[in-house]
Amino acid sequence: MSALSIKNVWIEYGAQVVLERVSLEIEAGAFVAIVGPSGCGKTSFLRLLLGQESPARGTILLDGKPMPSEPGPDRGVVFQRYSVFPHLTVLGNVLLGPELEASPILGRTFGKCRRQLVERARVLLTEVGLGDSLDKYPTQLSGGMQQRLALVQALIRQPRVLLLDEPFGALDPGIRGEIHVLMKKLWKETGVTIVMVTHDLREAFLLGTRVVVFDRLRNRPEEKQRYGATISQNIEVHRRRVPGQDFHERIAEDSDRDDPVAVETTRRDDPATTH
Ligand SMILES: Nc1ncnc2c1ncn2[C@@H]1O[C@H](COP(=O)(O)OP(=O)(O)OP(=O)(O)O)[C@@H](O)[C@H]1O
């Protein structure tokens, strides 16, 4: 069963059609990278999956059931701009979401429940290299560290789907390489389904198991309002394992390269995505 089943979805803002006829099956555990020109509706699509927008037409199923029309713990999100709270420590930032969920009025857990939560937070923070920074505040962290914190904030709630909106766009290339390795590791370990918007094609092919291209098929000035973007390509990415080389080394090596990552792709002629 697909984790997300998107059928003939349209997004409209007033008279402006932003997306039209978007159909996409995203299998559980996939890592889907979405690319497309600026303004074609990529962020709007993510907001739809998060539950911040409703489709003008069409349906979205999450694990076979209609997707709740509000954001919930089953969907985590990380934005390009750091979404951490400046007045809370690293640990406080990670605990806030689960504590509010467990205790909406007090926003705080106690006893065994809290100890277990703190332990889970510690394990995850250590995994992303923030184990020594639990008591620091976000202003004391670099951009890359803040994004790693934002990832833990989302993952601690064990979402079924993780939505990433250009999460690494503001980072320096070297830091980006490191966080790509980490992202891939976290994805493999958690098995979470990921949908990531990126402007960086290389990043899309490096991380994605599928690269989906949104584009406007009608682009004349008089057509801009009435016609939206849709999926123009849906590409499956196959990676060959290099004997004797472990997965992380391979990605780290790819991250250092300036030329496009060597991958094999197949165009997916899924009836759901054929227009
Ligand atoms: N809440 C809104 N109300 C009205 N129009 C909106 C709203 N949100 C987005 N739009 C419009 O929808 C279109 C798509 O915007 P969106 O941010 O989804 O594109 P994008 O592909 O993510 O762009 P970029 O790559 O530049 O971030 C734009 O024309 C934008 O102005």
The ligand as an SDF file (V2000), in Angstrom:
LIG
                    3D

 31 33  0  0  0  0  0  0  0  0999 V2000
   -1.4630   31.5980    0.5160 N   0  0  0  0  0  0  0  0  0  0  0  0
   -1.3720   31.9700   -0.7680 C   0  0  0  0  0  0  0  0  0  0  0  0
   -2.2920   32.8020   -1.3010 N   0  0  0  0  0  0  0  0  0  0  0  0
   -2.2460   33.1800   -2.5860 C   0  0  0  0  0  0  0  0  0  0  0  0
   -1.2820   32.7800   -3.4520 N   0  0  0  0  0  0  0  0  0  0  0  0
   -0.3290   31.9590   -2.9870 C   0  0  0  0  0  0  0  0  0  0  0  0
   -0.3100   31.5130   -1.6180 C   0  0  0  0  0  0  0  0  0  0  0  0
    0.7460   30.6890   -1.4530 N   0  0  0  0  0  0  0  0  0  0  0  0
    1.3670   30.6140   -2.6460 C   0  0  0  0  0  0  0  0  0  0  0  0
    0.7310   31.3860   -3.5600 N   0  0  0  0  0  0  0  0  0  0  0  0
    1.1000   31.5250   -4.9710 C   0  0  0  0  0  0  0  0  0  0  0  0
    1.1750   30.2090   -5.5090 O   0  0  0  0  0  0  0  0  0  0  0  0
    2.2410   30.1170   -6.4280 C   0  0  0  0  0  0  0  0  0  0  0  0
    3.1450   28.9650   -6.0350 C   0  0  0  0  0  0  0  0  0  0  0  0
    3.8390   29.3010   -4.8410 O   0  0  0  0  0  0  0  0  0  0  0  0
    4.8110   28.2540   -4.1100 P   0  0  0  0  0  0  0  0  0  0  0  0
    5.4570   28.9660   -2.9850 O   0  0  0  0  0  0  0  0  0  0  0  0
    4.0670   27.0170   -3.8190 O   0  0  0  0  0  0  0  0  0  0  0  0
    5.8590   27.9550   -5.2780 O   0  0  0  0  0  0  0  0  0  0  0  0
    7.2880   27.2570   -5.1940 P   0  0  0  0  0  0  0  0  0  0  0  0
    7.3860   26.3650   -6.3920 O   0  0  0  0  0  0  0  0  0  0  0  0
    7.4840   26.6220   -3.8730 O   0  0  0  0  0  0  0  0  0  0  0  0
    8.2540   28.5050   -5.3430 O   0  0  0  0  0  0  0  0  0  0  0  0
    9.7940   28.6890   -4.9140 P   0  0  0  0  0  0  0  0  0  0  0  0
   10.5580   27.6220   -5.6410 O   0  0  0  0  0  0  0  0  0  0  0  0
   10.1410   30.0650   -5.4180 O   0  0  0  0  0  0  0  0  0  0  0  0
    9.8700   28.5600   -3.4170 O   0  0  0  0  0  0  0  0  0  0  0  0
    2.9270   31.4750   -6.4600 C   0  0  0  0  0  0  0  0  0  0  0  0
    2.4310   32.2130   -7.5560 O   0  0  0  0  0  0  0  0  0  0  0  0
    2.4980   32.1040   -5.1490 C   0  0  0  0  0  0  0  0  0  0  0  0
    2.4440   33.4940   -5.2760 O   0  0  0  0  0  0  0  0  0  0  0  0
  1  2  1  0
  2  3  1  0
  2  7  2  0
  3  4  2  0
  4  5  1  0
  5  6  2  0
  6  7  1  0
  6 10  1  0
  7  8  1  0
  8  9  2  0
  9 10  1  0
 10 11  1  0
 11 12  1  0
 11 30  1  0
 12 13  1  0
 13 14  1  0
 13 28  1  0
 14 15  1  0
 15 16  1  0
 16 17  2  0
 16 18  1  0
 16 19  1  0
 19 20  1  0
 20 21  2  0
 20 22  1  0
 20 23  1  0
 23 24  1  0
 24 25  2  0
 24 26  1  0
 24 27  1  0
 28 29  1  0
 28 30  1  0
 30 31  1  0
M  END
$$$$
